[in-house]
């Protein structure tokens, strides 16, 4: 609403360096002449909590504002939030009460002390600092979210200083970080401000206000005369706030490097509901920062491991993605991975994604990097059939790398081949029929329903709700449709559709060394409409508007003997198929609860919200720790000695059932 300051006396009231003992300067013809450039330094005090308390010191209003902010920003518990210009910390404290990781900063010593006292009284782990919004005392790429609430933007004399604030916000935000500004509707207030008003703020005190536009009509100048019925005038203070239109604010945010700018309405609440001033009409403005991570110097005196991270090529088409190209979700996923790697001490990372020059670039890495972290599950040139080409190139150039080798990727890319290996080992698999590209007639020889899927494929491409056939006629239609979609040169697998639990098993490590089986997860299909088949296919992974997007993964509820049998089979397959460092296995139970292997993924999705990360989370591992354990597994396999300059990642035991670990 407002900020407050005790006005200095005009020049004619000073005599030999002394102030006249007067609390008001009386009538003034021009309000703007009495506004100091740093009026905001002294105005936020105990009187501020009285004059504006109906809006800024009402717990119920604060709760409702946080409800709305959490919805608009989709706040997550593990995100780091800065409440800038936090005042007495009402929003920061409410966020911390709800389990969010929030801290506050404000220039007012009085209000920060109030915030700290409240946090101490309630036993809340909230942090508060004093500081200037134009020079923030935080490292680059620190926060996921910055909030500027309570109409706290636009106090400075110039637009350039407001721009400096936004530039600082961009600096301290992580890539894909979000900012939310709660600002006055300058367009409305310019036409509807109250030139004079007065209101009672409690039983013994009232405030009279005068307002006018600045000479350039870009700021609203306000004066408050606060009077106590017994003590008389207790404060006469002037302040000014810039009147931003939505378009001007959009331009300023864009100039500071923000994008995805959106405006949301917010209603101002007040128990007194009298003169709401600058809070009468407000906007919530949200924006996103898209930028690269800033370089980080390796910590510690010893040499950090230099790891090159191999990725798909964002500049090239990708036929498996819905838009056939990398979109914002893909870039966000990459930035989440980069953020997680930055948390690992003792490393520095280089990122490789230009496939056009990859063959020329790889030889230059030899001797300059310790090894390659192969996260290129898209395949060379974003061709999934060339997934094995990336490790093959690394082997040609004799560069160590994480993950499975080309032979293992070739084995596991062929689902029918994996089935044959599993059957040879006595591991149960569903009944199935292999259909070659030239087959026009086929005898599936199994009971229906059945699911039709590409025999070789990735990312559940080609597997949708229409892949299930309940009759021979439906089966023929599904096969015909899939061939039309994928091409007639692709082999297909017709497999009995198992109605039981859909489960996944993750392994990090190697059978010859430290090997960890992560907690098994199962898919929860309870949110799906009953008419839809229970499968976790392409729609669940790529189409946010699909009902399948509502599928969630949770710890599997399995009989002990069933779980033990599945784990033993996964470990045996891990070794037999020459998987390395990490792997995921997909199983499904039949109508009697018997598990059957569906497929093996030796280069599973590494993304922050993927199945492997979900399993790691249930093991008590953060996303960064999961990636660190994969690196450690590869380093153990290479026989690398741990560097003493940084923390050894992934050496600590996992906080869950040790029976799932094998050495």
C-alpha positions in Angstrom: 0.0 0.0 0.0 2.4 2.7 1.2 5.8 3.3 2.6 6.4 5.9 5.3 9.0 8.5 6.2 9.2 11.4 8.6 9.7 14.5 6.4 12.6 16.8 7.0 12.0 20.4 7.7 12.1 22.7 4.7 15.3 24.9 4.4 13.7 27.9 6.0 13.0 25.9 9.2 16.7 25.2 9.8 18.7 27.7 11.9 22.4 27.0 12.5 22.0 23.3 11.9 19.1 22.8 14.3 15.6 21.6 13.4 12.6 23.4 14.7 10.5 21.4 17.1 7.6 20.9 14.8 6.0 17.7 13.6 4.2 19.0 10.5 5.1 21.6 7.9 1.6 22.7 7.2 0.1 23.4 3.8 2.5 22.9 0.8 1.7 23.9 -2.8 3.8 21.1 -4.4 4.0 17.7 -2.9 6.8 16.5 -5.2 9.3 19.1 -3.9 9.2 17.4 -0.5 9.8 13.8 -1.6 13.4 12.7 -0.8 15.1 10.4 -3.3 15.6 7.8 -0.5 12.2 8.3 1.2 11.9 4.5 1.6 14.8 4.3 4.0 13.0 5.6 7.1 9.3 5.1 6.4 8.9 1.4 7.2 8.5 1.5 10.9 5.9 0.8 13.6 3.6 3.5 12.1 3.6 1.7 8.7 2.2 -1.4 10.4 -0.6 0.9 11.8 -1.5 2.9 8.7 -1.3 -0.1 6.4 -2.1 -2.8 8.9 -5.5 -3.5 7.4 -3.8 -4.9 4.3 -0.2 -5.8 5.3 -0.7 -7.2 8.8 -3.8 -9.4 8.5 -2.9 -13.1 8.8 -6.0 -14.2 6.9 -5.2 -12.0 3.9 -1.6 -13.3 3.9 -2.8 -16.9 3.9 -5.1 -16.3 0.9 -2.3 -14.5 -0.9 0.1 -17.4 -0.5 -2.7 -19.8 -1.6 -2.9 -17.8 -4.9 0.8 -17.4 -5.3 1.4 -21.2 -4.8 -1.2 -21.9 -7.5 0.1 -19.4 -10.0 3.7 -20.4 -9.6 3.1 -24.2 -9.0 5.5 -23.9 -6.0 7.3 -27.1 -5.1 8.6 -27.9 -1.6 12.2 -28.3 -2.7 12.4 -25.0 -4.5 14.4 -22.1 -3.0 12.3 -18.9 -2.6 13.4 -15.4 -1.9 10.8 -12.9 -0.6 12.3 -9.6 -1.7 11.2 -6.5 0.2 9.7 -8.8 2.7 8.8 -6.2 5.3 7.9 -7.9 8.6 8.2 -11.3 6.9 4.5 -12.1 6.7 4.8 -14.0 3.4 8.1 -15.6 4.2 6.9 -16.9 7.5 3.7 -18.3 6.0 5.7 -20.1 3.3 8.0 -21.6 5.9 4.9 -22.7 8.0 3.8 -24.6 4.9 7.1 -26.4 4.5 8.6 -24.2 1.8 12.3 -23.2 1.7 11.9 -19.5 1.9 13.9 -16.5 3.2 13.4 -12.8 3.2 15.3 -9.6 2.6 14.3 -6.0 3.3 16.1 -2.7 3.9 14.1 -1.8 7.0 16.0 -2.8 10.2 12.9 -2.4 12.2 10.8 -4.8 10.1 13.5 -7.4 9.7 13.9 -7.4 13.5 10.1 -8.0 13.8 10.4 -10.8 11.3 13.2 -12.5 13.2 11.4 -12.2 16.5 8.3 -13.8 15.0 10.3 -16.7 13.5 12.0 -17.2 16.9 8.8 -17.1 18.8 7.2 -19.7 16.5 10.3 -21.8 16.2 10.4 -21.4 12.4 13.6 -22.0 10.4 13.1 -18.7 8.5 16.1 -16.6 7.5 16.0 -12.8 7.1 18.6 -10.3 5.9 18.9 -6.6 5.5 19.9 -5.3 2.1 19.3 -3.2 -1.0 17.3 -4.7 -3.8 19.6 -3.0 -6.4 22.7 -4.9 -5.0 21.5 -8.3 -3.7 23.9 -10.1 -1.3 23.3 -13.5 -3.0 25.3 -15.6 -5.4 24.4 -16.0 -9.1 21.9 -18.8 -9.9 20.7 -19.3 -6.3 16.9 -19.1 -6.3 14.1 -20.9 -8.1 11.6 -18.2 -7.3 11.7 -14.5 -6.3 8.6 -12.8 -5.0 8.2 -9.0 -4.8 5.0 -8.5 -3.0 2.9 -5.8 -1.3 3.4 -3.3 -4.1 7.1 -3.0 -3.3 8.3 -2.3 -6.9 8.7 1.2 -8.3 10.0 3.2 -5.3 13.2 4.6 -6.9 13.5 8.0 -8.7 14.3 6.5 -12.1 13.2 3.6 -14.3 16.9 2.7 -14.7 17.0 1.8 -11.0 13.9 -0.3 -11.3 15.6 -2.1 -14.2 18.7 -2.6 -12.0 16.5 -4.5 -9.5 15.1 -6.7 -12.3 18.6 -7.4 -13.6 19.7 -8.4 -10.1 16.7 -10.8 -9.9 17.7 -12.3 -13.2 21.2 -12.8 -11.9 20.3 -14.6 -8.7 17.6 -16.8 -10.3 18.5 -20.2 -11.7 17.8 -20.9 -15.3 14.0 -21.3 -15.6 13.6 -19.5 -12.4 10.4 -17.5 -11.9 9.7 -14.0 -10.6 6.3 -12.8 -9.3 5.7 -9.1 -8.9 2.6 -7.7 -7.0 2.3 -4.2 -8.4 -0.2 -1.3 -8.5 -2.3 -0.9 -11.6 -0.7 2.4 -12.7 -3.1 2.9 -15.6 -6.1 2.8 -13.3 -4.6 4.8 -10.4 -3.5 7.6 -12.7 -7.2 8.3 -13.4 -8.8 7.3 -10.1 -6.5 8.3 -7.3 -8.0 10.1 -4.3 -6.6 13.6 -4.1 -7.5 13.9 -0.4 -8.8 11.5 2.2 -8.7 10.6 5.8 -9.4 7.5 7.9 -9.3 6.2 11.4 -6.6 3.6 11.8 -7.5 2.7 15.4 -9.5 4.2 18.3 -7.0 6.9 19.0 -5.2 7.6 15.7 -6.2 8.8 12.2 -4.3 9.7 9.0 -5.0 12.4 6.5 -3.6 11.9 2.9 -2.9 14.2 0.0 -2.0 12.9 -3.5 -0.9 14.4 -6.8 0.8 13.2 -10.0 4.4 14.1 -10.5 5.3 16.7 -13.1 6.0 14.0 -15.7 2.8 12.2 -14.6 4.7 8.9 -14.2 4.6 8.8 -10.4 2.0 9.2 -7.7 3.1 11.5 -5.0 1.6 10.9 -1.5 1.6 12.7 1.8 0.5 11.3 5.1 -0.2 13.3 8.2 -0.7 10.9 11.1 -2.4 12.3 14.1 -2.9 11.0 17.7 -6.0 12.4 19.4 -4.0 13.0 22.5 -0.5 13.7 21.2 -1.4 15.6 18.1 0.5 15.1 14.8 3.0 12.2 15.2 4.3 12.1 11.6 4.2 14.1 8.4 5.7 12.0 5.6 6.0 12.0 1.8 6.6 9.2 -0.7 6.3 8.5 -4.4 5.6 5.3 -6.4 5.9 4.8 -10.1 2.7 4.1 -12.1 3.5 1.2 -14.4 1.1 0.3 -17.1 1.0 -3.4 -18.0 2.7 -2.7 -21.4 5.5 -0.6 -19.7 6.1 -3.3 -17.1 6.2 -6.0 -19.9 8.8 -3.9 -21.8 10.9 -3.5 -18.6 10.9 -7.2 -17.8 11.8 -8.1 -21.4 14.7 -5.6 -21.3 15.9 -7.2 -18.1 16.0 -10.6 -19.9 12.7 -12.2 -18.8 10.2 -14.0 -21.0 6.9 -15.8 -20.6 5.4 -12.7 -19.0 1.8 -13.1 -17.8 -0.6 -10.9 -15.9 -3.0 -12.2 -13.2 -5.7 -10.4 -11.3 -5.7 -10.1 -7.5 -8.3 -8.5 -5.3 -7.2 -6.2 -2.5 -8.8 -7.1 0.8 -9.1 -4.9 3.9 -11.1 -4.9 7.1 -11.4 -1.1 7.1 -11.9 -0.9 3.4 -11.4 2.9 3.4 -8.5 4.6 1.5 -6.5 1.7 -0.1 -4.2 4.1 -1.9 -1.7 2.3 -4.2 -3.2 -1.0 -3.2 -6.6 -0.2 -4.6 -6.1 -2.0 -7.9 -3.1 -4.4 -8.4 -1.7 -6.9 -10.8 0.2 -10.1 -10.3 2.9 -10.3 -13.0 4.9 -13.5 -13.5 7.9 -14.1 -15.8 10.5 -16.7 -16.4 14.3 -16.3 -17.0 15.9 -18.4 -19.7 19.7 -18.2 -19.5 22.8 -20.4 -19.2 24.2 -21.4 -15.9 27.1 -19.2 -14.9 30.6 -20.9 -14.8 31.5 -22.3 -11.4 35.0 -22.6 -10.1 35.9 -25.9 -8.7 36.0 -26.0 -4.9 38.9 -27.4 -3.0 42.6 -27.3 -3.5 42.9 -30.6 -5.4 42.1 -31.0 -9.0 38.4 -31.4 -9.8 37.4 -34.2 -12.2 36.6 -32.8 -15.6 33.5 -34.6 -17.0 32.0 -34.0 -20.5 28.3 -34.5 -20.6 27.0 -36.0 -23.8 23.4 -34.9 -24.8 21.0 -35.0 -27.7 21.2 -32.2 -30.2 18.5 -29.5 -29.6 19.2 -28.0 -33.0 18.2 -31.1 -34.9 14.8 -32.7 -35.4 13.7 -35.5 -33.0 10.9 -37.7 -34.4 10.0 -39.2 -31.0 9.0 -35.9 -29.5 5.4 -34.6 -30.1 6.5 -31.5 -31.9 9.5 -33.4 -33.5 11.8 -30.9 -31.9 13.2 -29.9 -28.5 10.6 -27.7 -26.7 10.6 -25.7 -23.5 10.0 -28.9 -21.4 13.2 -30.4 -22.9 15.3 -27.3 -22.2 13.9 -27.1 -18.7 14.8 -30.8 -18.1 18.4 -30.1 -19.4 18.7 -27.1 -17.1 17.4 -29.2 -14.1 20.1 -31.7 -14.8 22.8 -29.0 -15.0 21.5 -27.5 -11.7 21.8 -30.9 -10.1 25.4 -31.5 -11.4 26.4 -28.1 -10.0 25.6 -29.4 -6.5 28.3 -32.1 -6.8 31.6 -31.1 -5.3 34.9 -32.1 -6.9 33.7 -31.9 -10.5 33.6 -29.5 -13.4 31.4 -30.2 -16.4 31.5 -29.5 -20.1 28.4 -30.1 -22.2 28.4 -31.6 -25.7 25.3 -31.4 -27.9 26.4 -30.4 -31.4 26.2 -33.7 -33.4 27.2 -32.1 -36.7 30.7 -31.7 -35.4 30.8 -34.5 -32.8 33.1 -36.7 -34.7 35.6 -33.8 -35.0 35.1 -32.7 -31.4 35.5 -36.0 -29.6 39.2 -36.6 -30.4 40.0 -33.2 -28.9 38.6 -34.4 -25.6 41.1 -37.1 -25.2 43.5 -36.3 -22.4 41.5 -33.2 -21.5 38.5 -34.8 -19.7 38.5 -37.6 -17.3 35.5 -39.3 -18.9 32.2 -38.7 -20.6 28.8 -38.8 -18.9 26.7 -40.3 -21.6 23.2 -38.9 -21.3 22.5 -39.1 -25.1 19.5 -41.4 -24.9 18.1 -39.7 -28.1 20.9 -41.4 -30.1 23.4 -39.9 -32.6 21.7 -37.2 -34.7 18.6 -37.8 -32.4 18.0 -41.1 -34.2 17.1 -43.7 -31.6 18.4 -46.5 -33.9 21.8 -44.9 -33.5 21.8 -44.8 -29.7 24.6 -47.3 -29.7 26.7 -45.1 -32.1 27.6 -42.7 -29.4 29.4 -45.1 -27.1 30.8 -46.8 -30.2 32.4 -43.5 -31.2 33.7 -43.0 -27.6 35.3 -46.4 -27.8 36.9 -45.7 -31.1 38.5 -42.6 -29.7 39.4 -44.5 -26.4 37.5 -42.1 -24.2 36.0 -43.6 -21.0 32.2 -43.1 -20.6 29.4 -43.9 -18.2 26.7 -46.4 -19.0 26.3 -49.4 -21.1 28.4 -50.2 -24.2 27.2 -50.5 -27.8 26.7 -54.2 -27.7 24.4 -54.0 -24.6 22.4 -51.2 -26.2 22.0 -53.3 -29.4 20.8 -56.3 -27.4 18.2 -54.4 -25.4 16.9 -52.3 -28.3 15.4 -55.5 -29.7 12.6 -56.5 -27.3 12.2 -59.9 -28.9 15.9 -60.6 -28.4 15.7 -59.7 -24.7 12.7 -62.0 -24.4 14.8 -64.9 -25.9 17.6 -64.2 -23.5 15.2 -64.1 -20.5 13.5 -67.3 -21.5 16.9 -69.0 -21.9 17.7 -67.9 -18.3 14.3 -69.2 -17.0 13.0 -65.7 -16.4 9.2 -65.4 -17.1 8.0 -63.3 -20.0 4.5 -62.7 -21.5 3.3 -64.9 -24.4 4.1 -63.0 -27.6 4.2 -63.2 -31.4 7.0 -61.6 -33.5 5.8 -60.1 -36.8 8.4 -59.3 -39.4 8.0 -56.4 -41.8 6.9 -58.6 -44.7 4.3 -60.6 -42.8 0.8 -60.2 -44.2 -0.7 -63.2 -42.3 0.1 -64.2 -38.7 -1.0 -66.6 -36.1 -0.6 -64.9 -32.7 -1.3 -68.1 -30.8 -2.2 -66.4 -27.6 -5.3 -65.4 -25.7 -6.6 -61.8 -26.0 -6.5 -59.0 -25.1 -3.1 -58.3 -26.5 -0.9 -55.2 -26.9 0.9 -54.4 -30.1 4.2 -52.5 -29.9 7.2 -51.8 -32.0 9.8 -54.5 -31.5 12.5 -51.9 -31.5 11.8 -48.5 -30.1 12.3 -46.0 -27.4 10.3 -43.5 -25.2 7.1 -45.6 -25.6 6.8 -44.4 -29.2 3.9 -46.2 -30.9 2.4 -47.4 -27.6 -0.9 -45.6 -26.9 -4.4 -46.4 -25.6 -5.2 -47.7 -29.1 -2.5 -50.3 -28.9 -4.8 -52.8 -27.1 -6.8 -55.4 -29.1 -9.6 -57.4 -27.6 -10.6 -59.3 -30.8 -8.9 -60.6 -33.9 -10.5 -57.8 -35.9 -9.2 -55.2 -33.5 -5.8 -56.8 -33.6 -5.7 -56.5 -37.4 -6.7 -52.9 -37.2 -4.1 -52.0 -34.6 -1.3 -53.7 -36.6 -2.4 -51.9 -39.8 -2.5 -48.5 -38.0 0.9 -49.0 -36.4 2.5 -49.9 -39.7 1.0 -46.8 -41.3 2.4 -44.7 -38.4 5.8 -46.3 -38.1 6.4 -47.5 -41.7 6.1 -51.0 -43.2 9.8 -51.7 -42.7 9.4 -52.1 -38.9 9.0 -55.3 -37.0 6.2 -55.6 -34.4 5.6 -57.5 -31.2 2.2 -58.7 -30.3 2.2 -59.5 -26.6 -0.4 -60.7 -24.1 -1.8 -57.8 -22.2 -1.2 -58.4 -18.5 -3.8 -56.8 -16.2 -1.8 -56.8 -13.0 0.5 -54.2 -11.4 2.9 -52.3 -13.7 6.2 -52.1 -11.9 9.8 -50.7 -12.5 13.1 -51.7 -11.0 16.2 -49.5 -11.0 19.8 -50.5 -10.4 22.8 -48.2 -9.9 26.2 -49.7 -9.8 27.9 -52.8 -11.2 27.8 -56.5 -10.2 31.6 -56.6 -9.8 31.5 -53.7 -7.3 29.0 -51.7 -5.3 25.5 -52.3 -6.7 22.2 -50.9 -5.4 18.7 -51.9 -6.3 16.5 -48.9 -5.8 13.0 -49.2 -4.2 10.6 -50.8 -6.7 7.8 -48.6 -7.9 4.4 -49.3 -9.4 2.1 -47.1 -11.5 -1.1 -45.8 -9.9 -3.8 -45.8 -12.5 -6.6 -44.8 -10.1 -7.1 -41.4 -11.7 -7.7 -42.8 -15.1 -11.3 -43.0 -16.5 -12.4 -46.7 -16.2 -12.8 -47.1 -20.0 -9.1 -46.4 -20.7 -6.5 -49.3 -20.7 -4.1 -49.3 -17.8 -0.8 -48.7 -19.6 2.0 -46.2 -19.2 2.6 -45.4 -22.8 3.4 -42.4 -25.1 0.5 -40.3 -23.8 1.7 -40.6 -20.2 5.2 -39.4 -21.0 4.7 -36.7 -23.7 1.1 -35.4 -23.7 0.2 -33.1 -20.7 -3.4 -32.8 -21.8 -4.0 -36.5 -21.9 -5.8 -38.3 -19.0 -2.7 -40.5 -18.8 -0.7 -37.5 -17.6 -2.4 -38.1 -14.2 -0.7 -41.4 -13.7 1.6 -41.3 -10.6 4.3 -43.7 -9.4 4.4 -44.9 -5.8 6.4 -47.6 -3.9 5.3 -51.0 -5.0 3.2 -53.1 -2.7 4.4 -56.7 -3.5 4.7 -59.9 -1.5 8.2 -60.5 -0.2 8.8 -63.6 -2.3 7.6 -61.8 -5.5 9.9 -58.9 -4.8 12.9 -61.1 -4.0 12.4 -63.1 -7.3 12.1 -59.9 -9.4 15.3 -58.4 -7.9 17.3 -61.6 -8.5 16.1 -61.8 -12.1 17.0 -58.1 -12.7 20.5 -58.6 -11.2 21.0 -61.7 -13.4 19.8 -59.8 -16.5 22.0 -56.8 -15.7 25.1 -59.0 -15.8 24.0 -61.2 -18.8 23.1 -58.3 -21.0 26.3 -56.5 -20.1 24.6 -53.4 -18.6 26.8 -51.0 -16.8 26.5 -48.3 -14.1 22.7 -48.0 -14.1 19.7 -49.6 -15.7 15.9 -49.9 -15.5 13.7 -53.0 -15.8 10.0 -53.0 -16.6 7.7 -55.8 -15.3 4.0 -56.5 -15.1 2.0 -58.9 -13.1 -0.6 -61.3 -14.6 -4.0 -61.8 -13.2 -2.6 -64.3 -10.6 0.1 -61.9 -9.4 2.9 -63.6 -11.3 5.6 -61.2 -12.5 6.7 -61.2 -16.2 9.5 -59.2 -17.7 8.5 -56.6 -20.4 11.8 -54.9 -21.3 15.3 -53.9 -20.2 16.5 -50.3 -20.6 20.3 -50.0 -20.2 20.2 -46.3 -21.0 17.1 -45.2 -19.1 15.7 -41.7 -18.8 17.9 -39.6 -16.6 15.5 -36.6 -16.3 14.6 -35.1 -12.9 11.0 -36.4 -13.0 11.7 -39.8 -14.7 11.1 -43.2 -13.2 14.7 -43.6 -12.1 14.6 -40.3 -10.2 11.3 -41.3 -8.6 12.9 -44.5 -7.4 15.9 -42.7 -6.1 13.7 -40.2 -4.2 12.0 -43.1 -2.4 15.5 -44.3 -1.5 16.1 -40.9 0.2 18.3 -39.6 -2.6 18.0 -36.2 -4.2 18.2 -35.9 -8.0 21.8 -34.6 -7.6 22.8 -37.5 -5.4 21.3 -40.0 -7.9 23.4 -38.5 -10.7 26.4 -38.5 -8.4 26.0 -42.2 -7.7 25.9 -43.0 -11.4 29.2 -41.1 -11.8 30.7 -42.9 -8.8 29.6 -46.3 -10.2 31.5 -45.5 -13.5 34.5 -44.2 -11.6 34.7 -47.4 -9.6 34.5 -49.4 -12.8 37.3 -47.3 -14.4 39.4 -47.8 -11.3 39.7 -44.1 -10.7 41.1 -42.9 -7.4 38.8 -40.4 -5.6 40.0 -36.8 -5.6 40.6 -35.4 -2.1 39.6 -31.9 -3.1 35.8 -32.5 -3.0 33.3 -34.7 -1.3 33.2 -38.3 -2.6 29.8 -38.6 -4.2 27.7 -41.6 -3.6 29.9 -43.5 -1.2 27.6 -43.3 1.8 25.1 -46.2 2.3 21.6 -45.7 1.2 19.0 -45.2 4.0 16.8 -48.2 3.1 16.6 -52.0 3.3 20.1 -53.3 2.8 18.8 -56.6 1.6 18.3 -54.8 -1.8 22.0 -54.2 -2.1 24.5 -56.7 -3.3 28.2 -56.6 -3.7 
